[in-house]
Amino acid sequence: MAKTESLSEVHQSVDTSKRKGWRRILSFIGPAYLISVGYMDPGNWATDLAGGSKFGYQLIWVLLMSNLIALLLQSLSARLGIVRGLDLAQASKHAYPRWANIPLFGLAQTAIIACDLAEIIGMAIGLQLLFGLPLIWGISITIFDTILLLFLLNKGMRAMEGFIVSMVFIVGLSFLVEMFIVEPSLKEIAKGFEPSILGGDALYIAIGIIGATVMPHNLYLHSSLVQTRKIERTNKGIKEALKFNLIDTTVALNLAFFVNAAILILAAAAFYKNGLHEVAEIQDAHKLLSNIFGNVAPTLFAIALIAAGQSSTVTGTLAGQIIMEGHINLRIQPWLRRLITRLLAIIPAFFTILHYGDDALGGLLVLSQVVLSLQLGFAIIPLIHFTSDKKLMKDFAIKLWVKILAWGSALAIITLNVKLVIEEISGWTKGSNNWWIYVILIPAIILIVLLLLYVFFHPIINKRDKERQMVPHGDALDIGVIERISYQKIGIAVDFSLNDRNTIRHALIQGGKNAHYYLIHVVETAAARYHGDIVMDHETQSDAENLEKYRLNLADLGYDSTAFIGFGSTAKAIADISNKNNFELLVMGAHGHKGLKDLIFGTTVDSVRHKIKIPVLIIR
């Protein structure tokens, strides 16, 4: 049976019902701390440092606004997951047609790559500060952190949350302590909370701060992670879960705000106040810690930077899995999707270093956060629609004042993004050789705007999909009359191991003496892969003799059979023989290896079943 729950490996893996009192409250704590990691990653550090060093305390209000919007939207995301038992991507799949879900998946995946880009750069800078490693080598090493993710996933949800919280603690402590030591001007900090009109570089960095704070993939992730808690599916149980998750979200995101505010204030005090108004690079940030930690500042900063990057990498991978399975119903191995995302993020980092040099990475880091902000509308608008719908959310639909705040937040973010895009394009059009703006960029922007309008209006106009949305996985079918299936042509894949006897016996049970059996063995030697059926090495001859023994043995028992030898790729050869001879059933033995062996040897059964259209019986 296909697993259709969000993050099915850890779905409802934390039971909250067995705990009482404060232990019960603690059982709900965790998902928001995984989310808060995204609010304290190297991308946040870069935008906070840029804002503080260039504009002093002026952008603190943007940080506060971003955090309040994040708190509102993350609580809506948690509400969707708890009440409907769907993550945001799954809800989008049910609400929008497939053609719309494909670009929505593409945009969400772009946001994850942009986020991953920030983790790569942060990790590389951390390794450079620790070991003096060139940035390009540090970026290359980040490919291998896939192993850490596999380890954490195998240890379960609580172990992963513990790892993340410990990483966040390392990051936060350094900056909070330093802020108290520096003693910045409280009067000037208070003035920074006063909103001001933004334009030019201030607008660009402000949108980077919003993108670094209200991360689109965190909305997908939170709606899934809350489902790791097994709750009572009654009004009382759902209300309790909503209350405890709101506490979890409020505490975690406020801690993240204090850390980000500390970084911005430190940058303002250390750089802006001393007349260093150029945008500070993240490499310079370790200087902020030298007041308290002296010569060990770069080391502590580097460890915190690597910790932040690693923890964000784990949550980014989980979000990628949710988005892929939810929007386009595609499930692949976590290590493989992690590797694909990482490679897609490494390419722009490599290109930037090779073409523009190491110094350009800071600008790329801020740009990655602006890309995150530009994608936000495509996650926020569906989320508000879904949580506002009284038919789908019943008693737990959001109240009118929450709806007004949510739409106001969405409008503010989209307006700022539109203003930024117009300003940036206006600047680019003044340069020479700008044909690509009119041929590629502007048509792409028009298509994206049309998609955004469709995402907004579709749930309002199209009410017919409501019934479909209320059933997450479709309706159960009427099974009808059961008739006996009589197979006439049955394929049996053999490998001359101890499993063969069991595999053949199960095949004979399916067809009896009326069926014809096709014994298949594939020669996988290097010579067989290269020369195919003209090879006559010792292994091929030996295998042919063994297969003939099976055929004669079956004949003695009264069963008709034909022997087939395949060559080269096992899965392809078995599928080719099955398709060419029009088998009605294929019986295969499972190797029984797991984990690392599957990565090394591959899974023949999985490969074969994707290449043929007949039933496959797998025998252990």
N, C-alpha and C positions, 0 to 999 in steps of 0.2 A: 504493500500500500504506500502511495506517495505521501511524503510528509509535507503538509501544506501550512503548518504553523510557522510564524515568524521566528527565525533562529531556532529551528526545531530541536537542535542538539541540547539546548538549555531551557526549552519552553517549560514553564511551571516547575523548574527544578529546585526552587527554594520554597519550601512549605511554610506558610506563615501561621497556619491554624494550630500548630503544636506548641506555640510559645505564648506566654502570658505577660501582662504588664509591660515594663520597659523593654524586655527582650522581644516582645511582639512588635513594638515600634522599630527596634533595631533591625528586625528581619526585613523591613521595607526599605531600610537605608542602603544605598549602594548605586542604583541606576543613575541618579543625578550626579554622583561623584565621577562616574565614567564620562558623563556628558561634560562636567566642569573642566575636564582635562582639555577639551577643545577650546576652552576659554583662557587657557594658560599655556598655549603651545608657542613654539618659536615665532609663528606668524603674529600672535598678539604682542610678543616682546618687540618685534620689529616695528609694528605700527605705533605702539606706546612710546618707544624710544624716539621714533621719527617725530611724533606729535610733541613730545616734551622738549626735545632739543631745538626744534625749529619755532615752536609757538608758545613755549613756556607752559603755563597752567591753563591756557585759553581753551583747550579741547577736553578738559575734564568733564564738562557737561555732556559732551558727545559720548564719553565712556559710560557715564551714569545712564543716559537715555538708552544706549545700546543694551546695558545690563537689565534695565526695567523691561524693555521690549523682549529681550531673551527670556526673562522670567515668565512673562505673560505667554509667549509662544511655546516654551518648553512645558508649561503646565497644561496647555491645550493639547500638546503632543501626547503627554502622559494620559490625559483624559480619553483621547481617542483609543489608545492601546488598551486601557483598563476596561472601558465601557463596551467597545465593539469587538475587542479581541483581534484587532487588525492593526498592522503598522501602516504608516502613511502611504508607503508604496503600494501595498495591497489594496488599500481603500481607493487609491487613484486608479488602479487597474480595473476595479469594479465600476467606478464612476465615469471614466473616460474611455472612448473607443481605442482599439489597439494602435491605430495610426498615430494617435496623440501620445500614447504611453511610450512609444519608441523615442521621440525627441525628448520627452520628459526624463526618460532614463539617461539619454545622452548628456543632457544638461546637468543632471544630478551627478553623473559619473565625472564630468568635467570639474565640478566643484570638489569632488573627492581627490582628483588628481592635483588640483590647485592646492588643496590642504596638504596632501602628501609631499608636494614640492617644498612647502615650508618646513616639514619635518626633516626632509633630506638635507636641506641647507643648514638647518639648526644642528643636526647631528654631525655634519661635516665640519662646521665651525667649532663645535665642542671637541671633536677629535683633534682638530688643529691646535686648539688651546692646550689640550692635555699632552699631546705627543708631538706637536710640530708637524703633523701629517699634512701634505698638500691637499687643498680642498677637493681637487679632482679625484684623488685616491679615497678621501673620506666619503665622497658621494658614491663611489664604486662599492665600498664596503657595506653601505646601507642595504644593498640587495639581500644580504644574508640575514637580516633581522626577521625574515619569514619564519625561521626556526623557533624564535621566541614566541611568536603567535601560536604555532602548533602546540608548543609545550603548555602555554596558558589555557588554550581551549580544552586540552585533555585533562587539565586539573580541575575544571568546573568553574561555575560562575563566581562563587565566593572567593576562590583563589585569585581569579582575574581582578575582581574588585579590590581585594587586598593589595595586590601589586600596584594597581593604579593609584590608590589612595596614598600609598607610601611614596610613590614618585611625586605626587602633587605636594605632599608635605615637604619634601626636599626643596622643591621649587619655591614654595610660598615662604618658608621660614627665612631664607636668605634675604629676600627683598623686604619683608616686613620689618625684620630687625634693623636693616640698614636705614630704612626710612626714619625710624625713631632716633638713630644716631645722628643723621644729617640735620634734623630739626628744621625742616623747611618752613617758610612763612605761612602760618595758618590763615592770615588775612587774604593773601594772594591766592591761596588754594580755594578759599570760600568764593572769591571773585570768579574763579574758573568755572564754578557751577552755574554762572549766569549765561544763558544762551546768547550766541552772537551769530551774525550773518556770515556764511562761509562762501569762499570762492577761491579759484586757483589751486595752489598747493594745499591750502587748509582744507578745501573741499575734498581733494584727492585723498589726503591722509585720513580725514574724518570718515570717508566711505570705506577706506581700508580698515579703520577701527571697527566700524559696524560689521563689515564682512568677517573680521577676525573674531568678533564677539558673537553675533547671531549667525552661527554657521548652519547652512541649509542641511548638511548631512546629519547634524545633531538632532534635527526635528524627526528625521526618519528613524534614527537610532533610539531615541527616547521612547517613541511609541512602541518599539519592539522590546526594549529592555524591561519595561514595567511588566511585561507578560511573563518574565522569568519567575515572578511571584505567584504562587498558587493561592488564590483567594476564593472566598465563598461567593458564588454567583447569584447573590440576592441583593436587593436594594441596600440593605444595611452593610453587607460585605463590600459592595462597590463604593459606597459613601466613605467607609473607613479607609479603603485603599486610596481613594482620591485625596483624603485629608492627609494621610501619612506621606504620600508622594509629593504633595504640595510643600510639606515641611522639609522633606529631603531636598527638593528643588531650590527652595528659598535659601536654606543654609548653604548649600553647595555653591550656588551662583553668587551669593553675596561674598563668600570667601574668595571666589575668583575675581570679583570686582575689586576687592581690597588689594589683591596681589597686582592686578593691572594698574590700578590707581597708584600704587607704590612705585611701579616701574616708571610711569609717566612723570610722577612728581620728582623722582630721583633724577631722571633725565633733564627735567627743567632746572633743578637745583645745580646739577653738576655741569651741564653744558650751556643751556640758555642763559643762566645768570652770570656765567663767566664769559659771555660774549661769543661763545662757540655756536653760532646759529645754523651752521650746516647740519643737514639731517644726519644724526648719529647712526653709524653702522652697528649691527648687533655684535660685531667683533670688539667694539669699543666698550660695550656694556660692562665687561668685567671690571673696568676702572671704577665703576660705581661702588663696588664692594671693597675696594682697596682701603677705604677709611677704617673699616672694622677688622678686615681679615689680613691686611698687609699683602705679603708676597704670595700667600696661598689663594688670593682672590680669583685668579684665572682658573685654578684647579676646581674650586668649589662652583664657580659659575659654569664651567664646562660640564661638570657632573650634573648640575641642575638642568642644563640645556639638553644633554643627552637623555636624561630622565623624562623631560617634557616631550621630547621628540618620540621616544620609544612608546610612552603611554598613549600619545595621540595616534601613533601608527596602529596600535591594537584597535582602538575605537574606530579609526577610519576604515580598517579592513572589515569589521563587523557591519558598519554602515554600507559598505560596498556590496556585501553579501545580501543585505536586506533589500537594497535598491534593485539589484539584478533579479533576485527571486520574485520580488513584489511586482515590479513594472512589466517585466517581459517573461516571467515564469521560467527563468533559466537558472539551474543549480549546477555549479561546478565546485571542485574542491577548494576550500579556503586558501590553501597554500598557493594554488594556481592563480586564483583571482588576485591574491596579494601580490604575487610576482608580476602579473600583467599591469596592475595599477602602479607598482613601484617602477617598472621599466618605462611606462608612459610618463611618469613624473621625472625620471632621471634624464630623459632626452633633452627637455628644455634647459635643465641645469648644466648638462655637458656643453650644449650649444653656447650658452651664455658665457661660461668660463673660457671656452676655446676661442670664441669670436670677440668677446668684450673684455675678458680678463676677470680675475677674482673679485675686483672691486665692484663689479656690476651685480653681484649676487644680492646685495642689500636691496637694490631697486627691484629685483625680480621677486624678492620676498614680499615686499609691499604690494607689488602688482598681483601676486597670487591671492592676496586677501581682498583686493578690489574685485577680482573675478568671482570670489565667493559671494560678495555682496550683490553683484549683478545677477546671480542665479537665485537669490533669495525669494523673489516674487513667485517663482514657479513652485516653491514648497509652501510658502505662507498662504497663498490664496486658496488652494485646495484644503489645507488644514482648517482654515476658518469656515469654509463652506461645510466641511464634514462635521465639525463640532457644533455648528449652529443648527443643524437639521434635526427638528423635533421628532420626525418620523423614524429616523435611524438611531438617534441618541436617547429618545424617549425623555424620561425625567432628568436626564443628565446633560441635555443641551445647554449651551452657555447662555447666561442671562444677557439682556439687552445692553447693559453698561459694559460688560466684558466684550460683547460684539463690537460696540462703538470704539472701544480702546484698540481692539485687534485690527479692525479695518483702518483706523487712524494710523497705527504703526506701519501697516502694509503700505498705505498711501505715502507716508513720510519716507520710507526706504526707497520705494519705486521713484518718487519725485526726485530725491537726491541722486539716484542712479541715472535718471534721464538727464538731469542737469549736468552731471559729470560727462556722460557720453557726448552731449552736444558741445560742451567746452573742449573736450579732447579732440573731437573730429574737426571743430573749427580751427584749432591750432594746427592740426596735420594738413588741412587743405591749403594753408598758406605756403607750405613748402613746395619744392619742385618735384617732378616725377611722382605725382600722387594719384596716378590712374587707378591703382588698386583700391583706393577708397571708394570710388564710384562703381567699379566693376565687381568687387568682392564684398567689401565691408558694409556699405549702405544696404545692398540687397539682403545680406545676412541679418542685419539689424531689423529691417522691415519684416522679415519672416519671423524673427523672434518676438517682435511686438505683436504680430497677428496671433501667434501661439499664446502669448500671455493674455490677450483679449478673449481668445477662445476658452482658455482655462477658467477665466473669470465668469463668462456668460453661460457656458454649457450647463453647469448644475442648476442655474436659475431657469433657463429656457426648457431644458429637456427633463421632464418629470417622469418619463416612461421607464427610466432605468432604476427607479427607486426600489421596485420589487427585487430586481436582480442584485442590487447592492445589499439588501437585507439578508441575503443568503451568501455567506462568504465563499463557499466552495461548490455552489450549484445544488440542485435538488436531487434527492435519491431517486433512481430509476426503478420502474416496475420490472422485476427480473423475468417474469413470464414463465411459460412452460419450459421445463428443463428436459432437453433431449440428449441421449447418449451420443457423444462424439466418437466416431470410428476413424482412426488414423490409418491410412493405407501406405504412406511413404514417410518413414521416420529415419532421420539422420542421427548417428551416435558418434560423438567426438571422443576419441580415445588417445591416451598418451603412454600406455604400457606401464602405468603405475598401479598401486594397490587399489586406487579408486575405480579402476575400469570395471571390476566385477559388479560393484554396486550400480554404476552408471548403466551398464548393459541390462542388468536385471530390471531396473525401473523402466527402461525403454521397452523391454519385452512385455511388461505388464500393461503398458499403454496400448500396444497394438495387437498383442496375441499372435497366433499363427497365421492370421489372415493378412497381416501387413508385410511389406517388404522393408528390410532394414539396410541402411547405407553406413558402413563403417568408415569413419574418416580419421586419418592421422596426418599431421603436417610435419614435414622435415624442416627444421629451422637452422641447419648448419649454414656457415658462411657461403659454402659452395652452392647450396640449394637456393639461397637468397639471390646469388649472382647469376647462376646458370639456369635456375628453374627446373622444369621437368626433364631436361637432358642430362642432369647430373646422375652419376652412378657411383657415388662414393660408398664406403663400407656401411655408414649409418643408414643410408637410403635403402640399400639391399636388405639390411637386417630388419628395418622397420616393415618393409614389404612382406618379408617372410612371417613376421609376427602378426601382421594384419591378416594374412592368409590363414594362419592357425585359428584366429578368432572366427573367420568365416566358416572354416570346416567344422569347428566346434559347434557353431550355431546350426549348421546343416544336420549334424548328428542329432541335435535336439529337435529338429523338425521346423526350423525357421529359415526362411529365404533371406539372403543378404548379398550385398555387393561391396567390395572394398575399394576405397578411393585414397590415393596418396596426394597430399597437397604440398606445396613448396613455398618457402619464404615466410612472410608474415602470417602468423597463426590465424588471427582474426579474419584477415582478408581472404585467406585460402578457404577457411570453413564457410564463410559467407558466400563466396563465389560458387563453391560446390553445392551449397544449399539452394541458392537461387537458380542455378543452371538445371538442377534436377527436380525443381518444384517440390521440395519437401513440404510436408504438412506440419511436422513437429521436429524440433531439434532438441536432443538430450545431451547435456554437457556436465562434466564433473567440475566442481569448484576446487581450486588449489588449496584454499583454506588459509593463505597467508594474508597478513593485515599490515596496516601502517606503513613502515619504511619499505617492506618488501613489495607492497603495491606500487610505491613510488618508483622502485628500481625495476621490477619485472613487468609492471603494468597489469591491468585487469582484462584478460582475454574475453571473459563473459560479457562485460560491459561493452567492449568494442564490437563484439559479434552482434549483440542484440540491437545495436544502433544501425547495423548494416543489412539486417533482414527484417521481413514483415510478418513472420510466422511465430507461433508461440515457442518459447524456449523454456525447457524444464531443466533446472539447475540442481544437481545432486551433490550433497556433501559426503 
